[in-house]
């Protein structure tokens, strides 16, 4: 189970219950509502790995795309 409070504090952006954090290997997107959902994306937004279901992953991809301006990557 994720430490939601710690993730929220360290996140670069939080949108609609998803926390996005820029890491060395790309972007980590956490579903703060699910508490177990995590997706890891490369810099080009290609999925590396996830334990999210298809609906949750679709939301995570959208959130990542929307958050890039806020993170300063786009």
N, CA, C and O atoms as a Maestro MAE file, in Angstrom:
{
 s_m_m2io_version
 :::
 2.0.0
}

f_m_ct {
 s_m_title
 :::
 protein
 m_atom[296] {
  # First column is atom index #
  i_m_mmod_type
  r_m_x_coord
  r_m_y_coord
  r_m_z_coord
  i_m_residue_number
  s_m_chain_name
  s_m_pdb_residue_name
  s_m_pdb_atom_name
  i_m_atomic_number
  :::
  1 25 0.840 -1.178 0.000 1 A "UNK " " N  " 7
  2 3 0.000 0.000 0.000 1 A "UNK " " CA " 6
  3 2 0.888 1.247 0.000 1 A "UNK " " C  " 6
  4 15 1.916 1.296 0.675 1 A "UNK " " O  " 8
  5 25 0.478 2.226 -0.753 2 A "UNK " " N  " 7
  6 3 1.243 3.462 -0.889 2 A "UNK " " CA " 6
  7 2 1.100 4.347 0.337 2 A "UNK " " C  " 6
  8 15 0.053 4.357 0.985 2 A "UNK " " O  " 8
  9 25 2.153 5.088 0.653 3 A "UNK " " N  " 7
  10 3 2.090 6.113 1.693 3 A "UNK " " CA " 6
  11 2 1.590 7.386 1.013 3 A "UNK " " C  " 6
  12 15 2.379 8.202 0.538 3 A "UNK " " O  " 8
  13 25 0.273 7.538 0.977 4 A "UNK " " N  " 7
  14 3 -0.374 8.599 0.227 4 A "UNK " " CA " 6
  15 2 0.086 9.982 0.679 4 A "UNK " " C  " 6
  16 15 0.314 10.856 -0.158 4 A "UNK " " O  " 8
  17 25 0.222 10.190 1.958 5 A "UNK " " N  " 7
  18 3 0.634 11.497 2.466 5 A "UNK " " CA " 6
  19 2 2.037 11.856 1.974 5 A "UNK " " C  " 6
  20 15 2.272 12.982 1.536 5 A "UNK " " O  " 8
  21 25 2.956 10.918 2.046 6 A "UNK " " N  " 7
  22 3 4.327 11.165 1.599 6 A "UNK " " CA " 6
  23 2 4.369 11.425 0.097 6 A "UNK " " C  " 6
  24 15 5.053 12.342 -0.358 6 A "UNK " " O  " 8
  25 25 3.648 10.632 -0.662 7 A "UNK " " N  " 7
  26 3 3.609 10.811 -2.115 7 A "UNK " " CA " 6
  27 2 3.035 12.181 -2.469 7 A "UNK " " C  " 6
  28 15 3.565 12.873 -3.337 7 A "UNK " " O  " 8
  29 25 1.965 12.565 -1.804 8 A "UNK " " N  " 7
  30 3 1.337 13.860 -2.071 8 A "UNK " " CA " 6
  31 2 2.296 15.010 -1.765 8 A "UNK " " C  " 6
  32 15 2.341 15.992 -2.506 8 A "UNK " " O  " 8
  33 25 3.046 14.897 -0.700 9 A "UNK " " N  " 7
  34 3 3.989 15.958 -0.331 9 A "UNK " " CA " 6
  35 2 5.147 16.055 -1.320 9 A "UNK " " C  " 6
  36 15 5.654 17.149 -1.568 9 A "UNK " " O  " 8
  37 25 5.567 14.939 -1.882 10 A "UNK " " N  " 7
  38 3 6.721 14.921 -2.785 10 A "UNK " " CA " 6
  39 2 6.342 15.090 -4.258 10 A "UNK " " C  " 6
  40 15 7.221 15.250 -5.105 10 A "UNK " " O  " 8
  41 25 5.047 15.057 -4.568 11 A "UNK " " N  " 7
  42 3 4.592 15.131 -5.958 11 A "UNK " " CA " 6
  43 2 4.887 16.491 -6.575 11 A "UNK " " C  " 6
  44 15 4.858 17.518 -5.897 11 A "UNK " " O  " 8
  45 25 5.169 16.477 -7.863 12 A "UNK " " N  " 7
  46 3 5.343 17.722 -8.599 12 A "UNK " " CA " 6
  47 2 3.991 18.351 -8.909 12 A "UNK " " C  " 6
  48 15 3.848 19.574 -8.906 12 A "UNK " " O  " 8
  49 25 2.995 17.498 -9.179 13 A "UNK " " N  " 7
  50 3 1.649 17.958 -9.519 13 A "UNK " " CA " 6
  51 2 0.642 16.944 -8.994 13 A "UNK " " C  " 6
  52 15 0.890 15.738 -9.019 13 A "UNK " " O  " 8
  53 25 -0.503 17.445 -8.514 14 A "UNK " " N  " 7
  54 3 -1.634 16.578 -8.171 14 A "UNK " " CA " 6
  55 2 -2.844 17.092 -8.933 14 A "UNK " " C  " 6
  56 15 -3.220 18.258 -8.810 14 A "UNK " " O  " 8
  57 25 -3.450 16.209 -9.725 15 A "UNK " " N  " 7
  58 3 -4.637 16.547 -10.500 15 A "UNK " " CA " 6
  59 2 -5.638 15.414 -10.348 15 A "UNK " " C  " 6
  60 15 -5.315 14.252 -10.596 15 A "UNK " " O  " 8
  61 25 -6.850 15.755 -9.940 16 A "UNK " " N  " 7
  62 3 -7.964 14.794 -9.881 16 A "UNK " " CA " 6
  63 2 -7.604 13.499 -9.162 16 A "UNK " " C  " 6
  64 15 -7.988 12.419 -9.610 16 A "UNK " " O  " 8
  65 25 -6.890 13.589 -8.082 17 A "UNK " " N  " 7
  66 3 -6.564 12.409 -7.289 17 A "UNK " " CA " 6
  67 2 -5.376 11.613 -7.794 17 A "UNK " " C  " 6
  68 15 -5.093 10.533 -7.274 17 A "UNK " " O  " 8
  69 25 -4.674 12.125 -8.799 18 A "UNK " " N  " 7
  70 3 -3.459 11.479 -9.305 18 A "UNK " " CA " 6
  71 2 -2.271 12.372 -9.010 18 A "UNK " " C  " 6
  72 15 -2.310 13.572 -9.281 18 A "UNK " " O  " 8
  73 25 -1.223 11.799 -8.460 19 A "UNK " " N  " 7
  74 3 0.010 12.529 -8.187 19 A "UNK " " CA " 6
  75 2 1.030 12.163 -9.249 19 A "UNK " " C  " 6
  76 15 1.205 10.988 -9.571 19 A "UNK " " O  " 8
  77 25 1.705 13.171 -9.794 20 A "UNK " " N  " 7
  78 3 2.721 12.963 -10.818 20 A "UNK " " CA " 6
  79 2 4.048 13.444 -10.262 20 A "UNK " " C  " 6
  80 15 4.162 14.552 -9.737 20 A "UNK " " O  " 8
  81 25 5.043 12.588 -10.388 21 A "UNK " " N  " 7
  82 3 6.373 12.927 -9.885 21 A "UNK " " CA " 6
  83 2 7.407 12.617 -10.958 21 A "UNK " " C  " 6
  84 15 7.426 11.520 -11.516 21 A "UNK " " O  " 8
  85 25 8.266 13.590 -11.242 22 A "UNK " " N  " 7
  86 3 9.363 13.397 -12.195 22 A "UNK " " CA " 6
  87 2 10.496 12.683 -11.472 22 A "UNK " " C  " 6
  88 15 10.947 13.117 -10.412 22 A "UNK " " O  " 8
  89 25 10.948 11.581 -12.063 23 A "UNK " " N  " 7
  90 3 12.049 10.796 -11.504 23 A "UNK " " CA " 6
  91 2 13.125 10.613 -12.576 23 A "UNK " " C  " 6
  92 15 12.920 10.998 -13.727 23 A "UNK " " O  " 8
  93 25 14.259 10.034 -12.210 24 A "UNK " " N  " 7
  94 3 15.345 9.810 -13.153 24 A "UNK " " CA " 6
  95 2 14.935 8.915 -14.321 24 A "UNK " " C  " 6
  96 15 15.390 9.116 -15.446 24 A "UNK " " O  " 8
  97 25 14.078 7.927 -14.057 25 A "UNK " " N  " 7
  98 3 13.670 6.983 -15.096 25 A "UNK " " CA " 6
  99 2 12.442 7.435 -15.871 25 A "UNK " " C  " 6
  100 15 11.957 6.696 -16.727 25 A "UNK " " O  " 8
  101 25 11.927 8.625 -15.596 26 A "UNK " " N  " 7
  102 3 10.751 9.123 -16.292 26 A "UNK " " CA " 6
  103 2 9.761 9.751 -15.324 26 A "UNK " " C  " 6
  104 15 10.139 10.516 -14.436 26 A "UNK " " O  " 8
  105 25 8.500 9.419 -15.505 27 A "UNK " " N  " 7
  106 3 7.437 9.956 -14.665 27 A "UNK " " CA " 6
  107 2 6.722 8.830 -13.931 27 A "UNK " " C  " 6
  108 15 6.430 7.785 -14.514 27 A "UNK " " O  " 8
  109 25 6.445 9.045 -12.665 28 A "UNK " " N  " 7
  110 3 5.652 8.106 -11.879 28 A "UNK " " CA " 6
  111 2 4.304 8.757 -11.617 28 A "UNK " " C  " 6
  112 15 4.234 9.891 -11.144 28 A "UNK " " O  " 8
  113 25 3.237 8.034 -11.927 29 A "UNK " " N  " 7
  114 3 1.886 8.532 -11.711 29 A "UNK " " CA " 6
  115 2 1.219 7.616 -10.696 29 A "UNK " " C  " 6
  116 15 1.127 6.406 -10.901 29 A "UNK " " O  " 8
  117 25 0.754 8.208 -9.595 30 A "UNK " " N  " 7
  118 3 0.147 7.461 -8.502 30 A "UNK " " CA " 6
  119 2 -1.334 7.793 -8.412 30 A "UNK " " C  " 6
  120 15 -1.713 8.962 -8.474 30 A "UNK " " O  " 8
  121 25 -2.171 6.776 -8.266 31 A "UNK " " N  " 7
  122 3 -3.595 6.993 -8.015 31 A "UNK " " CA " 6
  123 2 -3.776 7.085 -6.505 31 A "UNK " " C  " 6
  124 15 -3.723 6.074 -5.805 31 A "UNK " " O  " 8
  125 25 -3.986 8.287 -6.013 32 A "UNK " " N  " 7
  126 3 -4.094 8.503 -4.565 32 A "UNK " " CA " 6
  127 2 -5.397 7.950 -3.997 32 A "UNK " " C  " 6
  128 15 -5.496 7.709 -2.794 32 A "UNK " " O  " 8
  129 25 -6.391 7.747 -4.848 33 A "UNK " " N  " 7
  130 3 -7.667 7.183 -4.389 33 A "UNK " " CA " 6
  131 2 -7.596 5.667 -4.258 33 A "UNK " " C  " 6
  132 15 -8.198 5.093 -3.351 33 A "UNK " " O  " 8
  133 25 -6.874 5.028 -5.142 34 A "UNK " " N  " 7
  134 3 -6.756 3.572 -5.162 34 A "UNK " " CA " 6
  135 2 -5.778 3.081 -4.105 34 A "UNK " " C  " 6
  136 15 -5.988 2.023 -3.512 34 A "UNK " " O  " 8
  137 25 -4.720 3.834 -3.864 35 A "UNK " " N  " 7
  138 3 -3.667 3.535 -2.894 35 A "UNK " " CA " 6
  139 2 -2.774 2.365 -3.291 35 A "UNK " " C  " 6
  140 15 -1.860 2.017 -2.543 35 A "UNK " " O  " 8
  141 25 -3.009 1.756 -4.431 36 A "UNK " " N  " 7
  142 3 -2.095 0.727 -4.930 36 A "UNK " " CA " 6
  143 2 -1.704 0.981 -6.376 36 A "UNK " " C  " 6
  144 15 -0.750 0.379 -6.867 36 A "UNK " " O  " 8
  145 25 -2.422 1.861 -7.071 37 A "UNK " " N  " 7
  146 3 -2.195 2.079 -8.492 37 A "UNK " " CA " 6
  147 2 -1.004 2.969 -8.783 37 A "UNK " " C  " 6
  148 15 -0.937 4.111 -8.327 37 A "UNK " " O  " 8
  149 25 -0.061 2.430 -9.551 38 A "UNK " " N  " 7
  150 3 1.124 3.177 -9.957 38 A "UNK " " CA " 6
  151 2 1.421 2.855 -11.421 38 A "UNK " " C  " 6
  152 15 1.311 1.707 -11.852 38 A "UNK " " O  " 8
  153 25 1.802 3.896 -12.182 39 A "UNK " " N  " 7
  154 3 2.258 3.699 -13.555 39 A "UNK " " CA " 6
  155 2 3.559 4.459 -13.725 39 A "UNK " " C  " 6
  156 15 3.716 5.568 -13.214 39 A "UNK " " O  " 8
  157 25 4.498 3.849 -14.452 40 A "UNK " " N  " 7
  158 3 5.791 4.476 -14.721 40 A "UNK " " CA " 6
  159 2 5.897 4.676 -16.229 40 A "UNK " " C  " 6
  160 15 5.723 3.743 -17.012 40 A "UNK " " O  " 8
  161 25 6.188 5.920 -16.617 41 A "UNK " " N  " 7
  162 3 6.289 6.290 -18.022 41 A "UNK " " CA " 6
  163 2 7.679 6.823 -18.328 41 A "UNK " " C  " 6
  164 15 8.315 7.450 -17.480 41 A "UNK " " O  " 8
  165 25 8.150 6.565 -19.554 42 A "UNK " " N  " 7
  166 3 9.391 7.164 -20.027 42 A "UNK " " CA " 6
  167 2 9.161 8.650 -20.281 42 A "UNK " " C  " 6
  168 15 8.029 9.130 -20.205 42 A "UNK " " O  " 8
  169 25 10.231 9.374 -20.583 43 A "UNK " " N  " 7
  170 3 10.149 10.812 -20.897 43 A "UNK " " CA " 6
  171 2 9.182 11.086 -22.051 43 A "UNK " " C  " 6
  172 15 8.505 12.114 -22.060 43 A "UNK " " O  " 8
  173 25 9.115 10.163 -23.034 44 A "UNK " " N  " 7
  174 3 8.241 10.358 -24.194 44 A "UNK " " CA " 6
  175 2 6.812 9.859 -23.933 44 A "UNK " " C  " 6
  176 15 6.015 9.742 -24.864 44 A "UNK " " O  " 8
  177 25 6.498 9.571 -22.690 45 A "UNK " " N  " 7
  178 3 5.186 9.131 -22.211 45 A "UNK " " CA " 6
  179 2 4.842 7.701 -22.618 45 A "UNK " " C  " 6
  180 15 3.674 7.314 -22.583 45 A "UNK " " O  " 8
  181 25 5.845 6.914 -23.005 46 A "UNK " " N  " 7
  182 3 5.652 5.498 -23.266 46 A "UNK " " CA " 6
  183 2 5.593 4.767 -21.933 46 A "UNK " " C  " 6
  184 15 6.418 5.007 -21.051 46 A "UNK " " O  " 8
  185 25 4.628 3.885 -21.786 47 A "UNK " " N  " 7
  186 3 4.460 3.138 -20.545 47 A "UNK " " CA " 6
  187 2 5.597 2.141 -20.352 47 A "UNK " " C  " 6
  188 15 5.922 1.373 -21.257 47 A "UNK " " O  " 8
  189 25 6.198 2.161 -19.162 48 A "UNK " " N  " 7
  190 3 7.236 1.187 -18.813 48 A "UNK " " CA " 6
  191 2 6.603 0.018 -18.061 48 A "UNK " " C  " 6
  192 15 6.776 -1.142 -18.434 48 A "UNK " " O  " 8
  193 25 5.865 0.343 -16.991 49 A "UNK " " N  " 7
  194 3 5.171 -0.707 -16.238 49 A "UNK " " CA " 6
  195 2 4.051 -0.105 -15.408 49 A "UNK " " C  " 6
  196 15 4.053 1.087 -15.101 49 A "UNK " " O  " 8
  197 25 3.092 -0.957 -15.051 50 A "UNK " " N  " 7
  198 3 1.965 -0.502 -14.246 50 A "UNK " " CA " 6
  199 2 1.286 -1.687 -13.577 50 A "UNK " " C  " 6
  200 15 1.451 -2.838 -13.984 50 A "UNK " " O  " 8
  201 25 0.526 -1.377 -12.551 51 A "UNK " " N  " 7
  202 3 -0.364 -2.371 -11.953 51 A "UNK " " CA " 6
  203 2 -1.807 -1.857 -12.000 51 A "UNK " " C  " 6
  204 15 -2.688 -2.402 -11.334 51 A "UNK " " O  " 8
  205 25 -2.041 -0.803 -12.793 52 A "UNK " " N  " 7
  206 3 -3.369 -0.205 -12.928 52 A "UNK " " CA " 6
  207 2 -4.215 -0.998 -13.921 52 A "UNK " " C  " 6
  208 15 -3.687 -1.642 -14.828 52 A "UNK " " O  " 8
  209 25 -5.549 -0.941 -13.735 53 A "UNK " " N  " 7
  210 3 -6.437 -1.531 -14.735 53 A "UNK " " CA " 6
  211 2 -6.548 -0.566 -15.918 53 A "UNK " " C  " 6
  212 15 -6.026 0.547 -15.860 53 A "UNK " " O  " 8
  213 25 -7.217 -0.982 -16.976 54 A "UNK " " N  " 7
  214 3 -7.268 -0.192 -18.211 54 A "UNK " " CA " 6
  215 2 -7.907 1.185 -18.020 54 A "UNK " " C  " 6
  216 15 -7.416 2.171 -18.570 54 A "UNK " " O  " 8
  217 25 -8.975 1.262 -17.262 55 A "UNK " " N  " 7
  218 3 -9.665 2.534 -17.038 55 A "UNK " " CA " 6
  219 2 -8.781 3.481 -16.238 55 A "UNK " " C  " 6
  220 15 -8.649 4.656 -16.579 55 A "UNK " " O  " 8
  221 25 -8.187 2.971 -15.192 56 A "UNK " " N  " 7
  222 3 -7.295 3.768 -14.341 56 A "UNK " " CA " 6
  223 2 -6.075 4.237 -15.144 56 A "UNK " " C  " 6
  224 15 -5.639 5.378 -14.993 56 A "UNK " " O  " 8
  225 25 -5.525 3.365 -15.996 57 A "UNK " " N  " 7
  226 3 -4.370 3.707 -16.803 57 A "UNK " " CA " 6
  227 2 -4.706 4.789 -17.827 57 A "UNK " " C  " 6
  228 15 -3.892 5.679 -18.071 57 A "UNK " " O  " 8
  229 25 -5.881 4.726 -18.420 58 A "UNK " " N  " 7
  230 3 -6.310 5.772 -19.353 58 A "UNK " " CA " 6
  231 2 -6.347 7.126 -18.656 58 A "UNK " " C  " 6
  232 15 -5.908 8.128 -19.220 58 A "UNK " " O  " 8
  233 25 -6.862 7.158 -17.446 59 A "UNK " " N  " 7
  234 3 -6.896 8.400 -16.667 59 A "UNK " " CA " 6
  235 2 -5.480 8.870 -16.340 59 A "UNK " " C  " 6
  236 15 -5.191 10.064 -16.424 59 A "UNK " " O  " 8
  237 25 -4.601 7.947 -15.971 60 A "UNK " " N  " 7
  238 3 -3.223 8.300 -15.622 60 A "UNK " " CA " 6
  239 2 -2.487 8.914 -16.812 60 A "UNK " " C  " 6
  240 15 -1.743 9.881 -16.650 60 A "UNK " " O  " 8
  241 25 -2.692 8.351 -18.016 61 A "UNK " " N  " 7
  242 3 -2.061 8.899 -19.217 61 A "UNK " " CA " 6
  243 2 -2.539 10.319 -19.484 61 A "UNK " " C  " 6
  244 15 -1.746 11.197 -19.824 61 A "UNK " " O  " 8
  245 25 -3.826 10.535 -19.331 62 A "UNK " " N  " 7
  246 3 -4.400 11.864 -19.553 62 A "UNK " " CA " 6
  247 2 -3.845 12.864 -18.536 62 A "UNK " " C  " 6
  248 15 -3.476 13.983 -18.893 62 A "UNK " " O  " 8
  249 25 -3.791 12.459 -17.284 63 A "UNK " " N  " 7
  250 3 -3.272 13.325 -16.218 63 A "UNK " " CA " 6
  251 2 -1.807 13.657 -16.481 63 A "UNK " " C  " 6
  252 15 -1.396 14.806 -16.315 63 A "UNK " " O  " 8
  253 25 -1.021 12.678 -16.886 64 A "UNK " " N  " 7
  254 3 0.393 12.923 -17.184 64 A "UNK " " CA " 6
  255 2 0.525 13.956 -18.294 64 A "UNK " " C  " 6
  256 15 1.307 14.900 -18.186 64 A "UNK " " O  " 8
  257 25 -0.233 13.772 -19.348 65 A "UNK " " N  " 7
  258 3 -0.179 14.701 -20.474 65 A "UNK " " CA " 6
  259 2 -0.543 16.122 -20.043 65 A "UNK " " C  " 6
  260 15 0.102 17.085 -20.457 65 A "UNK " " O  " 8
  261 25 -1.576 16.247 -19.214 66 A "UNK " " N  " 7
  262 3 -2.021 17.558 -18.739 66 A "UNK " " CA " 6
  263 2 -1.035 18.192 -17.764 66 A "UNK " " C  " 6
  264 15 -0.982 19.417 -17.652 66 A "UNK " " O  " 8
  265 25 -0.265 17.388 -17.067 67 A "UNK " " N  " 7
  266 3 0.617 17.909 -16.025 67 A "UNK " " CA " 6
  267 2 1.972 18.373 -16.531 67 A "UNK " " C  " 6
  268 15 2.683 19.066 -15.804 67 A "UNK " " O  " 8
  269 25 2.353 18.018 -17.745 68 A "UNK " " N  " 7
  270 3 3.687 18.341 -18.251 68 A "UNK " " CA " 6
  271 2 3.969 19.845 -18.257 68 A "UNK " " C  " 6
  272 15 5.091 20.260 -17.965 68 A "UNK " " O  " 8
  273 25 2.975 20.659 -18.581 69 A "UNK " " N  " 7
  274 3 3.164 22.118 -18.549 69 A "UNK " " CA " 6
  275 2 3.492 22.601 -17.145 69 A "UNK " " C  " 6
  276 15 4.337 23.479 -16.967 69 A "UNK " " O  " 8
  277 25 2.830 22.032 -16.151 70 A "UNK " " N  " 7
  278 3 3.034 22.446 -14.776 70 A "UNK " " CA " 6
  279 2 4.404 22.008 -14.241 70 A "UNK " " C  " 6
  280 15 5.021 22.691 -13.424 70 A "UNK " " O  " 8
  281 25 4.847 20.869 -14.718 71 A "UNK " " N  " 7
  282 3 6.147 20.345 -14.294 71 A "UNK " " CA " 6
  283 2 7.279 21.099 -14.985 71 A "UNK " " C  " 6
  284 15 8.403 21.145 -14.485 71 A "UNK " " O  " 8
  285 25 6.972 21.686 -16.131 72 A "UNK " " N  " 7
  286 3 7.977 22.441 -16.882 72 A "UNK " " CA " 6
  287 2 8.706 21.596 -17.899 72 A "UNK " " C  " 6
  288 15 9.851 21.889 -18.243 72 A "UNK " " O  " 8
  289 25 8.060 20.550 -18.387 73 A "UNK " " N  " 7
  290 3 8.689 19.650 -19.335 73 A "UNK " " CA " 6
  291 2 8.212 19.916 -20.756 73 A "UNK " " C  " 6
  292 15 8.986 19.785 -21.704 73 A "UNK " " O  " 8
  293 25 6.966 20.283 -20.911 74 A "UNK " " N  " 7
  294 3 6.383 20.439 -22.264 74 A "UNK " " CA " 6
  295 2 6.918 21.643 -22.995 74 A "UNK " " C  " 6
  296 15 6.524 21.899 -24.133 74 A "UNK " " O  " 8
  :::
 }
 m_bond[295] {
  # First column is bond index #
  i_m_from
  i_m_to
  i_m_order
  :::
  1 1 2 1
  2 2 3 1
  3 3 4 2
  4 3 5 1
  5 5 6 1
  6 6 7 1
  7 7 8 2
  8 7 9 1
  9 9 10 1
  10 10 11 1
  11 11 12 2
  12 11 13 1
  13 13 14 1
  14 14 15 1
  15 15 16 2
  16 15 17 1
  17 17 18 1
  18 18 19 1
  19 19 20 2
  20 19 21 1
  21 21 22 1
  22 22 23 1
  23 23 24 2
  24 23 25 1
  25 25 26 1
  26 26 27 1
  27 27 28 2
  28 27 29 1
  29 29 30 1
  30 30 31 1
  31 31 32 2
  32 31 33 1
  33 33 34 1
  34 34 35 1
  35 35 36 2
  36 35 37 1
  37 37 38 1
  38 38 39 1
  39 39 40 2
  40 39 41 1
  41 41 42 1
  42 42 43 1
  43 43 44 2
  44 43 45 1
  45 45 46 1
  46 46 47 1
  47 47 48 2
  48 47 49 1
  49 49 50 1
  50 50 51 1
  51 51 52 2
  52 51 53 1
  53 53 54 1
  54 54 55 1
  55 55 56 2
  56 55 57 1
  57 57 58 1
  58 58 59 1
  59 59 60 2
  60 59 61 1
  61 61 62 1
  62 62 63 1
  63 63 64 2
  64 63 65 1
  65 65 66 1
  66 66 67 1
  67 67 68 2
  68 67 69 1
  69 69 70 1
  70 70 71 1
  71 71 72 2
  72 71 73 1
  73 73 74 1
  74 74 75 1
  75 75 76 2
  76 75 77 1
  77 77 78 1
  78 78 79 1
  79 79 80 2
  80 79 81 1
  81 81 82 1
  82 82 83 1
  83 83 84 2
  84 83 85 1
  85 85 86 1
  86 86 87 1
  87 87 88 2
  88 87 89 1
  89 89 90 1
  90 90 91 1
  91 91 92 2
  92 91 93 1
  93 93 94 1
  94 94 95 1
  95 95 96 2
  96 95 97 1
  97 97 98 1
  98 98 99 1
  99 99 100 2
  100 99 101 1
  101 101 102 1
  102 102 103 1
  103 103 104 2
  104 103 105 1
  105 105 106 1
  106 106 107 1
  107 107 108 2
  108 107 109 1
  109 109 110 1
  110 110 111 1
  111 111 112 2
  112 111 113 1
  113 113 114 1
  114 114 115 1
  115 115 116 2
  116 115 117 1
  117 117 118 1
  118 118 119 1
  119 119 120 2
  120 119 121 1
  121 121 122 1
  122 122 123 1
  123 123 124 2
  124 123 125 1
  125 125 126 1
  126 126 127 1
  127 127 128 2
  128 127 129 1
  129 129 130 1
  130 130 131 1
  131 131 132 2
  132 131 133 1
  133 133 134 1
  134 134 135 1
  135 135 136 2
  136 135 137 1
  137 137 138 1
  138 138 139 1
  139 139 140 2
  140 139 141 1
  141 141 142 1
  142 142 143 1
  143 143 144 2
  144 143 145 1
  145 145 146 1
  146 146 147 1
  147 147 148 2
  148 147 149 1
  149 149 150 1
  150 150 151 1
  151 151 152 2
  152 151 153 1
  153 153 154 1
  154 154 155 1
  155 155 156 2
  156 155 157 1
  157 157 158 1
  158 158 159 1
  159 159 160 2
  160 159 161 1
  161 161 162 1
  162 162 163 1
  163 163 164 2
  164 163 165 1
  165 165 166 1
  166 166 167 1
  167 167 168 2
  168 167 169 1
  169 169 170 1
  170 170 171 1
  171 171 172 2
  172 171 173 1
  173 173 174 1
  174 174 175 1
  175 175 176 2
  176 175 177 1
  177 177 178 1
  178 178 179 1
  179 179 180 2
  180 179 181 1
  181 181 182 1
  182 182 183 1
  183 183 184 2
  184 183 185 1
  185 185 186 1
  186 186 187 1
  187 187 188 2
  188 187 189 1
  189 189 190 1
  190 190 191 1
  191 191 192 2
  192 191 193 1
  193 193 194 1
  194 194 195 1
  195 195 196 2
  196 195 197 1
  197 197 198 1
  198 198 199 1
  199 199 200 2
  200 199 201 1
  201 201 202 1
  202 202 203 1
  203 203 204 2
  204 203 205 1
  205 205 206 1
  206 206 207 1
  207 207 208 2
  208 207 209 1
  209 209 210 1
  210 210 211 1
  211 211 212 2
  212 211 213 1
  213 213 214 1
  214 214 215 1
  215 215 216 2
  216 215 217 1
  217 217 218 1
  218 218 219 1
  219 219 220 2
  220 219 221 1
  221 221 222 1
  222 222 223 1
  223 223 224 2
  224 223 225 1
  225 225 226 1
  226 226 227 1
  227 227 228 2
  228 227 229 1
  229 229 230 1
  230 230 231 1
  231 231 232 2
  232 231 233 1
  233 233 234 1
  234 234 235 1
  235 235 236 2
  236 235 237 1
  237 237 238 1
  238 238 239 1
  239 239 240 2
  240 239 241 1
  241 241 242 1
  242 242 243 1
  243 243 244 2
  244 243 245 1
  245 245 246 1
  246 246 247 1
  247 247 248 2
  248 247 249 1
  249 249 250 1
  250 250 251 1
  251 251 252 2
  252 251 253 1
  253 253 254 1
  254 254 255 1
  255 255 256 2
  256 255 257 1
  257 257 258 1
  258 258 259 1
  259 259 260 2
  260 259 261 1
  261 261 262 1
  262 262 263 1
  263 263 264 2
  264 263 265 1
  265 265 266 1
  266 266 267 1
  267 267 268 2
  268 267 269 1
  269 269 270 1
  270 270 271 1
  271 271 272 2
  272 271 273 1
  273 273 274 1
  274 274 275 1
  275 275 276 2
  276 275 277 1
  277 277 278 1
  278 278 279 1
  279 279 280 2
  280 279 281 1
  281 281 282 1
  282 282 283 1
  283 283 284 2
  284 283 285 1
  285 285 286 1
  286 286 287 1
  287 287 288 2
  288 287 289 1
  289 289 290 1
  290 290 291 1
  291 291 292 2
  292 291 293 1
  293 293 294 1
  294 294 295 1
  295 295 296 2
  :::
 }
}
